[in-house]
Amino acid sequence: MAITASFAYAQGGPSGAELDRRVREVTSRLNCPLCQGQTLNECPLQVCDEMRELIRQKLQAGENDDQIIAYFVQRFGDRVLNEPPRSGFALLGWIMPILGTLLGIALVTFALRAMTRRTPRPVAVAATPNGAAGGRPPAPAGLPQEYVDRLERELKQME
């Protein structure tokens, strides 16, 4: 193992704490191909242990993160990525939440505006010199007189 590590270090690959950090970075970007929604960092399966070791070897050999990720995507497909790719059909996974949020904000804004427009506003009533209401406001145009008369009768009964 010491010969492999010194050979990798001579090629410019990381070692020690730096290698562990890089392994964690790469494994956090990849999902376990068998478990649903678990990264290689979290998964306790032996397959994931082997994949972490392979990543460690590739980093020691001087491969960069993108090359290693491309290797696993080629082998297991896009489902191994922790984030969907930002291209093709998977781009919808990035765009739809943003569009849904904007649509929700727009709907709430329009609903609140519509609710505030429907709020009845107080009608100004002219006051008489003694402070009492000086009569009722005129009936809306186009309202049949029988409805106006009925409304006035019911209002008098309430007083």
C-alpha positions, 0 to 999 in steps of 0.5 A: 500500500505504501508503494501505491500511495508514494507512486500516486503522490509522485503522479500528483494525486492527493494523499492523507487528509486532502484525499479523504476530503476529496473522496467525501466531496465526490461521494456526496455528489453520487447516489448509491445505485441500489438505495433510493435517495442515499449518497455514497457517503451515507450508504452502509452497503458493501457495494458503496464501500467498494465504490468509495475505495474505487473513487479513492484509487482514481483520485490517487491516480490523478483523475479529477472529480468530473472524470470520476463522476462521468465514469459512474454516470457512464456505468450506472446512468444519470440516476447515480447523480445526487443532482439532476443534470442541467440539460435535456429533460432533466432540466425540468427538475430545475425549472419547474420548482421555480416556475411553480413558486412564481405561479403560486406567488402570482395566484396569491397576489391576484386573489388578495387583490380580488378580495380587497376590491370586493370589500364594501366601503362605507357609504357617506351619509349626510348628517342633519344639524342635530347629528342624526342621519339625514336620510338614506342614500339613493337607490342604485340605478336600475333597481326596481322600485318594489325592491327599494320599498321592501328594503326600506320597510325591513330597515324600519322594522329593524329600528 
